[in-house]
Amino acid sequence: MTDTADPAPSWLPGYEGCPFTPYPEPLEDPLFWLSHLSSCARSQQAQQLLFGADYEAAEDFYRALWDKEDWPLFTVPLTDGHRFHVVYRTIDGDRGTDYLLHHPTWDTTEFLAQDDGHFMGPALSWPELATATDNIPPDPDPNPGTLDAGILDAHARLLLLLPAMGDNSPPTTAAPRLAAALRARTAVEDPDHLALLLLEQQGQPGPAHWRTTQDGVRINDGRYSYRNPANPFALPQTRLARVSAALTP
């Protein structure tokens, strides 16, 4: 089972008034992961391995999720108080999945990726994804009913953030680790082969090259990434630095 609590975010800077609703229940259903990872399966072979005979069932499951008036929110808490929020934006005509990073001391929530028809990203390199997956708070629920709570299962954390990852050089350990998560959380028949294909194709923005600047800030060359300083919509340098620090292995 996925360990969860019931965070009830009433305020994230820049997202006041959004109808977030903590909704951990779908993570326990293998059908959720099929649709959540679908944007990473960009070839027919990958889609067949991911969905198998469950395509219609997954489609029905996702349709019910998108029909919710509130926005399902899944929180990945990190040890130093940072939190990744994965938000299903269920606006009719503008549906998509948003990836937000926040810390209680920040004056704004960092919007790092979105998975929809107007995709943006990547938000994470593989080492940063692994860090976010493993960075589980030792005291995961110090304040029940707040954003300090969230998803603690490592396999669920990895798969939840995977569509925000784009990395041209994932390590050799990436495929076995992803396969283990697929084996634990889904019912796909060949998780090892599927893991290789998902890492080859990755999310909608595709793989990106990552590097560390002289100031120790991690950036990439993605055309649609907020973490590429060459893009006119990139985060300012100070905010790039704090995102990088939050995700440093």
FENKAPE-V403661 format. One record per residue. PHI is phi in whole degrees, -180 to 180 (NA if undefined). PSI is psi in radians with two decimals (none if undefined). D_FIRST is the distance of its C-alpha to the first C-alpha in whole Angstrom. Layout:
BEGIN
phi->PHI psi->PSI d_first->D_FIRST
phi->PHI psi->PSI d_first->D_FIRST
END
This chain:
BEGIN
phi->NA psi->2.60 d_first->0
phi->-82 psi->2.17 d_first->4
phi->-74 psi->2.16 d_first->6
phi->-141 psi->2.82 d_first->9
phi->-126 psi->-2.84 d_first->12
phi->-122 psi->1.26 d_first->15
phi->-66 psi->2.51 d_first->18
phi->-131 psi->1.35 d_first->21
phi->-65 psi->2.09 d_first->23
phi->-100 psi->-0.21 d_first->27
phi->-160 psi->2.14 d_first->28
phi->-127 psi->2.22 d_first->28
phi->-54 psi->2.15 d_first->32
phi->95 psi->-0.16 d_first->33
phi->-129 psi->0.48 d_first->30
phi->-61 psi->2.39 d_first->32
phi->87 psi->-0.13 d_first->31
phi->-73 psi->2.42 d_first->29
phi->-83 psi->1.02 d_first->26
phi->-63 psi->2.43 d_first->23
phi->-138 psi->1.96 d_first->20
phi->-55 psi->2.27 d_first->17
phi->-147 psi->1.23 d_first->14
phi->-75 psi->-0.30 d_first->11
phi->-56 psi->-0.72 d_first->10
phi->-60 psi->-0.44 d_first->11
phi->-63 psi->-0.35 d_first->9
phi->-84 psi->-0.16 d_first->7
phi->-102 psi->2.13 d_first->10
phi->-56 psi->-0.46 d_first->12
phi->-65 psi->-0.56 d_first->15
phi->-58 psi->-0.79 d_first->14
phi->-69 psi->-0.51 d_first->14
phi->-61 psi->-0.83 d_first->18
phi->-76 psi->-0.63 d_first->20
phi->-61 psi->-0.61 d_first->18
phi->-93 psi->0.04 d_first->20
phi->-62 psi->-0.55 d_first->23
phi->-72 psi->-0.26 d_first->25
phi->-88 psi->-0.23 d_first->24
phi->-101 psi->1.56 d_first->25
phi->-100 psi->0.06 d_first->29
phi->-120 psi->2.81 d_first->31
phi->-62 psi->-0.67 d_first->31
phi->-63 psi->-0.78 d_first->30
phi->-64 psi->-0.71 d_first->27
phi->-65 psi->-0.69 d_first->26
phi->-66 psi->-0.70 d_first->26
phi->-68 psi->-0.64 d_first->24
phi->-72 psi->-0.88 d_first->21
phi->-89 psi->-0.57 d_first->22
phi->54 psi->-2.24 d_first->23
phi->-92 psi->0.12 d_first->24
phi->-101 psi->0.25 d_first->21
phi->-59 psi->-0.88 d_first->24
phi->-66 psi->-0.67 d_first->25
phi->-65 psi->-0.72 d_first->21
phi->-65 psi->-0.66 d_first->20
phi->-64 psi->-0.75 d_first->23
phi->-65 psi->-0.71 d_first->23
phi->-62 psi->-0.80 d_first->19
phi->-70 psi->-0.62 d_first->20
phi->-61 psi->-0.71 d_first->24
phi->-65 psi->-0.64 d_first->22
phi->-67 psi->-0.75 d_first->20
phi->-72 psi->-0.33 d_first->23
phi->-83 psi->-0.05 d_first->25
phi->-69 psi->2.45 d_first->24
phi->-72 psi->-0.70 d_first->26
phi->-78 psi->2.89 d_first->24
phi->-99 psi->1.89 d_first->23
phi->-57 psi->2.31 d_first->19
phi->-126 psi->2.34 d_first->18
phi->-123 psi->2.19 d_first->15
phi->-110 psi->2.30 d_first->16
phi->-111 psi->1.72 d_first->16
phi->-78 psi->2.51 d_first->17
phi->-113 psi->2.87 d_first->20
phi->-68 psi->-0.46 d_first->21
phi->-98 psi->0.28 d_first->25
phi->98 psi->-0.22 d_first->24
phi->-71 psi->2.69 d_first->24
phi->-143 psi->2.29 d_first->21
phi->-90 psi->2.33 d_first->20
phi->-119 psi->2.21 d_first->20
phi->-106 psi->2.04 d_first->19
phi->-116 psi->2.22 d_first->21
phi->-90 psi->1.83 d_first->22
phi->-83 psi->1.76 d_first->25
phi->-95 psi->0.70 d_first->26
phi->-79 psi->2.18 d_first->30
phi->-60 psi->2.14 d_first->32
phi->90 psi->-0.17 d_first->34
phi->-145 psi->0.82 d_first->32
phi->-81 psi->2.53 d_first->28
phi->180 psi->3.01 d_first->26
phi->-112 psi->2.17 d_first->23
phi->-109 psi->2.54 d_first->24
phi->-119 psi->1.98 d_first->23
phi->-118 psi->2.50 d_first->25
phi->-120 psi->2.36 d_first->25
phi->-148 psi->2.68 d_first->26
phi->-136 psi->2.50 d_first->27
phi->-57 psi->-0.41 d_first->28
phi->-88 psi->-0.13 d_first->32
phi->-80 psi->2.57 d_first->32
phi->-87 psi->-0.11 d_first->35
phi->-150 psi->2.69 d_first->33
phi->-91 psi->2.31 d_first->29
phi->-86 psi->2.04 d_first->30
phi->-86 psi->1.97 d_first->29
phi->-108 psi->-0.41 d_first->28
phi->-163 psi->2.72 d_first->27
phi->-143 psi->2.47 d_first->27
phi->-115 psi->1.67 d_first->26
phi->-166 psi->-2.84 d_first->29
phi->-69 psi->-0.25 d_first->32
phi->-120 psi->0.90 d_first->33
phi->-57 psi->2.61 d_first->31
phi->-137 psi->2.64 d_first->31
phi->136 psi->-3.02 d_first->30
phi->-78 psi->2.83 d_first->29
phi->-101 psi->-0.40 d_first->27
phi->-137 psi->2.49 d_first->26
phi->-84 psi->2.94 d_first->27
phi->-61 psi->-0.79 d_first->25
phi->-59 psi->-0.61 d_first->25
phi->-71 psi->-0.66 d_first->25
phi->-62 psi->-0.78 d_first->21
phi->-63 psi->-0.69 d_first->21
phi->-63 psi->-0.81 d_first->22
phi->-64 psi->-0.59 d_first->20
phi->-68 psi->-0.74 d_first->16
phi->-88 psi->-0.29 d_first->17
phi->-81 psi->1.09 d_first->19
phi->-88 psi->2.24 d_first->16
phi->-59 psi->2.43 d_first->18
phi->-68 psi->-0.48 d_first->19
phi->-121 psi->1.41 d_first->19
phi->-68 psi->-0.30 d_first->16
phi->-136 psi->1.07 d_first->17
phi->-69 psi->-0.42 d_first->21
phi->-134 psi->1.48 d_first->22
phi->-53 psi->2.42 d_first->19
phi->86 psi->0.12 d_first->20
phi->-121 psi->-3.11 d_first->21
phi->-73 psi->-0.06 d_first->20
phi->-70 psi->-0.31 d_first->19
phi->-89 psi->3.00 d_first->16
phi->159 psi->-2.75 d_first->13
phi->-88 psi->2.24 d_first->11
phi->-113 psi->-0.33 d_first->10
phi->-67 psi->2.16 d_first->8
phi->-64 psi->-0.69 d_first->11
phi->-65 psi->-0.75 d_first->11
phi->-65 psi->-0.70 d_first->10
phi->-62 psi->-0.76 d_first->13
phi->-63 psi->-0.86 d_first->15
phi->-69 psi->-0.58 d_first->15
phi->-65 psi->-0.67 d_first->15
phi->-93 psi->-0.15 d_first->18
phi->-55 psi->-0.76 d_first->20
phi->-62 psi->-0.29 d_first->22
phi->-89 psi->-0.05 d_first->24
phi->-92 psi->2.44 d_first->25
phi->-149 psi->2.04 d_first->28
phi->-150 psi->2.13 d_first->30
phi->-71 psi->-0.31 d_first->33
phi->-134 psi->1.07 d_first->32
phi->-66 psi->2.55 d_first->28
phi->-70 psi->2.93 d_first->28
phi->-65 psi->-0.36 d_first->28
phi->-78 psi->-0.19 d_first->25
phi->-66 psi->-0.82 d_first->23
phi->-62 psi->-0.86 d_first->23
phi->-61 psi->-0.62 d_first->21
phi->-69 psi->-0.74 d_first->19
phi->-66 psi->-0.71 d_first->18
phi->-61 psi->-0.68 d_first->18
phi->-64 psi->-0.69 d_first->15
phi->-67 psi->-0.74 d_first->13
phi->-63 psi->-0.70 d_first->14
phi->-66 psi->-0.62 d_first->14
phi->-79 psi->-0.60 d_first->10
phi->-110 psi->-0.21 d_first->10
phi->-127 psi->3.12 d_first->13
phi->-116 psi->0.42 d_first->15
phi->-64 psi->2.58 d_first->18
phi->-78 psi->-0.51 d_first->21
phi->-133 psi->1.29 d_first->22
phi->-63 psi->-0.52 d_first->20
phi->-66 psi->-0.82 d_first->22
phi->-67 psi->-0.73 d_first->25
phi->-62 psi->-0.71 d_first->23
phi->-59 psi->-0.75 d_first->22
phi->-61 psi->-0.74 d_first->26
phi->-68 psi->-0.70 d_first->27
phi->-65 psi->-0.63 d_first->24
phi->-74 psi->-0.49 d_first->26
phi->-75 psi->-0.70 d_first->29
phi->-94 psi->-0.73 d_first->29
phi->61 psi->-2.99 d_first->27
phi->-74 psi->-3.04 d_first->26
phi->-59 psi->-0.73 d_first->29
phi->-68 psi->-0.32 d_first->31
phi->80 psi->3.11 d_first->31
phi->-66 psi->2.68 d_first->31
phi->-137 psi->2.70 d_first->33
phi->-86 psi->2.33 d_first->35
phi->-113 psi->2.59 d_first->34
phi->-151 psi->2.86 d_first->37
phi->-110 psi->2.22 d_first->37
phi->-75 psi->3.02 d_first->40
phi->-62 psi->-0.42 d_first->43
phi->-86 psi->0.04 d_first->41
phi->82 psi->0.31 d_first->38
phi->-96 psi->2.28 d_first->36
phi->-86 psi->2.19 d_first->34
phi->-135 psi->2.92 d_first->35
phi->-135 psi->3.13 d_first->35
phi->-111 psi->0.36 d_first->38
phi->-67 psi->2.35 d_first->36
phi->-65 psi->-0.43 d_first->38
phi->-116 psi->0.33 d_first->35
phi->-99 psi->2.37 d_first->34
phi->-73 psi->-0.19 d_first->34
phi->-103 psi->0.33 d_first->34
phi->-109 psi->1.84 d_first->37
phi->-59 psi->-0.33 d_first->40
phi->-74 psi->-0.30 d_first->42
phi->-81 psi->2.42 d_first->41
phi->-64 psi->-0.34 d_first->43
phi->-101 psi->0.17 d_first->39
phi->-63 psi->2.72 d_first->38
phi->-64 psi->2.58 d_first->37
phi->-60 psi->2.79 d_first->40
phi->-56 psi->-0.76 d_first->40
phi->-64 psi->-0.60 d_first->39
phi->-80 psi->-0.56 d_first->35
phi->-60 psi->-0.70 d_first->35
phi->-66 psi->-0.73 d_first->35
phi->-74 psi->-0.55 d_first->33
phi->-64 psi->-0.79 d_first->30
phi->-61 psi->-0.75 d_first->31
phi->-65 psi->-0.64 d_first->31
phi->-67 psi->-0.45 d_first->27
phi->-112 psi->0.15 d_first->26
phi->-70 psi->2.24 d_first->28
phi->-58 psi->none d_first->27
END
